[in-house]
Amino acid sequence: MSWRLWIPLMVFAGFIGLAAYQLTQPKDDIVESRMVGQELPYFELPPAVERGESISSADFADGTPRLLNIWASWCLPCIAEAPHLERLQREGAEIVGIAIRDRPEDVAQFLAQHGNPYTAIGRDDLSQVQLEIGSSGVPETFVIDGEGMIRYQHIGDIRPEDVPILLEELRKAGA
Amino acid sequence: MTRLLAAMLLTAFALPLAAQDTMPPAPYAYRQLDDPAAEAEAQDLMETLRCLKCQSQSIADSDAPMAGDMRHQVRIRIASGESPNEVRQWLTERYGDYVSYEPQISATTWPLFAIPILLVLVVGAILYRRFGKLP
């Protein structure tokens, strides 16, 4: 019998092996933004809390690098990251928030309960800015340099070990 | 036993409920465009755009709030005169090929298109060697 007869079986076994290997791998459902390295798209958002300040993309181009935190009061991981955002703020980071599909009274309650590290929070009821900057969920945190360029994206809630990384990215962005 | 079951059911369903917003959907999330031709264009496009939250659904199929917001964007952009390709481009500039269900030939995807052609050629060559030279 020719050895070549085994080739199809080997190829088939190879496919099975590949499929089995992929099944054991953790699911990678992170969608990274392609906007990192590009200019923050133009936007203007009304304040997310009553008597709060509105925000716009132009605010970011004043020389100060900032964190742009995409969050929502209805988002559970956002509660988990709240203390770490506060720590970032204590370490000198300036944090601007965008509340996705949120009500002013819910935002106010969240801030009263979990602290308010933000200099201003914009209200994005249609996820418009979220889509513009290529964010695919809450929470996400972007590092924006003093010229309004997007430098870094952190996907998911900020854990204690992410705090130094974000501070370092801010420093690299010119803080 | 029933109580335990009820408690388990409650905890299973409580989390997704709590992690949803309570805002009404975007104006054009569920409302069709008045122009039937534009709506048909938008619908075709939405069926080939991937929901970012739900992974294996198109934004036309998904009830996730973010998919609704994406449908809103698609409809208002089509209504304002953008072509479906421009809208797809706008999204792939932000999310990469991930967001599109219509594969384009690119540096990473060309084997998908090349391998079938290669296989057909190989099969053709084998068949020719076997049967091509028969009288």
Chai-1 contact restraints between the chains, C-beta under 6 A:
chainA,res_idxA,chainB,res_idxB,connection_type,confidence,min_distance_angstrom,max_distance_angstrom,comment,restraint_id
A,D29,B,Q55,contact,1.0,0.0,6.0,A-B,restraint_1
A,V31,B,L52,contact,1.0,0.0,6.0,A-B,restraint_2
A,V31,B,Y95,contact,1.0,0.0,6.0,A-B,restraint_3
A,V31,B,Y98,contact,1.0,0.0,6.0,A-B,restraint_4
A,R34,B,R94,contact,1.0,0.0,6.0,A-B,restraint_5
A,R34,B,G96,contact,1.0,0.0,6.0,A-B,restraint_6
A,M35,B,R94,contact,1.0,0.0,6.0,A-B,restraint_7
A,W74,B,D21,contact,1.0,0.0,6.0,A-B,restraint_8
A,L76,B,A19,contact,1.0,0.0,6.0,A-B,restraint_9
A,R101,B,D21,contact,1.0,0.0,6.0,A-B,restraint_10
A,R101,B,M23,contact,1.0,0.0,6.0,A-B,restraint_11
A,R101,B,P65,contact,1.0,0.0,6.0,A-B,restraint_12
A,L126,B,A26,contact,1.0,0.0,6.0,A-B,restraint_13
A,L126,B,D69,contact,1.0,0.0,6.0,A-B,restraint_14
A,S127,B,M66,contact,1.0,0.0,6.0,A-B,restraint_15
A,S127,B,D69,contact,1.0,0.0,6.0,A-B,restraint_16
A,G134,B,R94,contact,1.0,0.0,6.0,A-B,restraint_17
A,G134,B,Y95,contact,1.0,0.0,6.0,A-B,restraint_18
A,S136,B,L52,contact,1.0,0.0,6.0,A-B,restraint_19
